[in-house]
Amino acid sequence: MLDWAPIVIGLLLFILLSPGLVFQIPGNTHHIEFGSFQTNGKAVLVHTLLFFVAFTILILAVGLHIYTG
């Protein structure tokens, strides 16, 4: 059986945590911006750290698994 959890969780987090798509921390003009579709270097770094923390917690600490077959 193949464990699909890392693939599915990674894809969902990548889409949700893309800087400027849903929200951006830090924003270009405010601390938090919603739906700006713009980004900067600091926001990319912050969202990368958020992705890593959320992915690690969901896959390793919680032990989330999605099996098929």
C-alpha beads as a LAMMPS data file, in Angstrom:
LAMMPS data file: protein, C-alpha beads

69 atoms
68 bonds

1 atom types
1 bond types

-500.0 500.0 xlo xhi
-500.0 500.0 ylo yhi
-500.0 500.0 zlo zhi

Masses

1 110.0

Atoms # bond

1 1 1 0.000 0.000 0.000
2 1 1 1.158 3.481 -0.824
3 1 1 0.984 6.251 1.776
4 1 1 -0.477 9.320 0.041
5 1 1 -0.492 11.599 3.110
6 1 1 2.829 13.388 2.422
7 1 1 1.810 14.063 -1.177
8 1 1 -1.721 15.277 -0.445
9 1 1 -0.783 17.319 2.644
10 1 1 2.214 18.822 0.849
11 1 1 0.080 19.850 -2.121
12 1 1 -2.665 21.378 0.036
13 1 1 -0.211 23.277 2.223
14 1 1 1.705 24.501 -0.840
15 1 1 -1.487 25.922 -2.339
16 1 1 -2.769 27.445 0.910
17 1 1 0.577 28.860 2.045
18 1 1 1.682 30.390 -1.260
19 1 1 2.574 33.982 -0.354
20 1 1 -0.006 36.444 -1.646
21 1 1 -2.596 33.861 -2.685
22 1 1 -4.729 33.648 0.464
23 1 1 -2.659 35.749 2.851
24 1 1 0.841 37.146 3.175
25 1 1 2.917 37.644 6.314
26 1 1 4.649 40.208 6.286
27 1 1 2.831 42.129 3.598
28 1 1 4.191 44.866 1.385
29 1 1 2.259 47.643 3.153
30 1 1 0.731 45.949 6.244
31 1 1 1.790 43.184 8.641
32 1 1 -0.801 40.826 7.136
33 1 1 -2.320 41.202 3.681
34 1 1 -5.118 39.086 2.225
35 1 1 -5.347 38.215 -1.479
36 1 1 -2.763 40.725 -2.674
37 1 1 -1.212 38.418 -5.335
38 1 1 2.143 40.080 -4.634
39 1 1 5.070 38.853 -2.594
40 1 1 8.488 39.785 -1.269
41 1 1 11.549 37.932 0.008
42 1 1 10.589 38.115 3.680
43 1 1 7.139 36.676 2.966
44 1 1 8.661 33.766 1.024
45 1 1 10.920 32.952 3.991
46 1 1 8.079 33.183 6.528
47 1 1 5.743 31.030 4.429
48 1 1 8.517 28.459 3.890
49 1 1 8.966 28.156 7.649
50 1 1 5.184 27.902 8.163
51 1 1 4.995 25.159 5.519
52 1 1 7.846 23.188 7.097
53 1 1 6.375 23.422 10.608
54 1 1 2.830 22.492 9.533
55 1 1 4.021 19.638 7.302
56 1 1 6.292 18.220 10.015
57 1 1 3.584 18.381 12.659
58 1 1 0.948 16.737 10.460
59 1 1 3.129 13.973 9.036
60 1 1 5.526 13.128 11.872
61 1 1 3.962 14.269 15.138
62 1 1 0.307 13.475 14.375
63 1 1 1.204 10.486 12.215
64 1 1 -1.321 11.228 9.488
65 1 1 -1.597 8.430 6.874
66 1 1 -3.741 8.022 3.755
67 1 1 -3.540 4.528 2.274
68 1 1 -4.959 3.363 -1.042
69 1 1 -5.364 -0.040 -2.540

Bonds

1 1 1 2
2 1 2 3
3 1 3 4
4 1 4 5
5 1 5 6
6 1 6 7
7 1 7 8
8 1 8 9
9 1 9 10
10 1 10 11
11 1 11 12
12 1 12 13
13 1 13 14
14 1 14 15
15 1 15 16
16 1 16 17
17 1 17 18
18 1 18 19
19 1 19 20
20 1 20 21
21 1 21 22
22 1 22 23
23 1 23 24
24 1 24 25
25 1 25 26
26 1 26 27
27 1 27 28
28 1 28 29
29 1 29 30
30 1 30 31
31 1 31 32
32 1 32 33
33 1 33 34
34 1 34 35
35 1 35 36
36 1 36 37
37 1 37 38
38 1 38 39
39 1 39 40
40 1 40 41
41 1 41 42
42 1 42 43
43 1 43 44
44 1 44 45
45 1 45 46
46 1 46 47
47 1 47 48
48 1 48 49
49 1 49 50
50 1 50 51
51 1 51 52
52 1 52 53
53 1 53 54
54 1 54 55
55 1 55 56
56 1 56 57
57 1 57 58
58 1 58 59
59 1 59 60
60 1 60 61
61 1 61 62
62 1 62 63
63 1 63 64
64 1 64 65
65 1 65 66
66 1 66 67
67 1 67 68
68 1 68 69
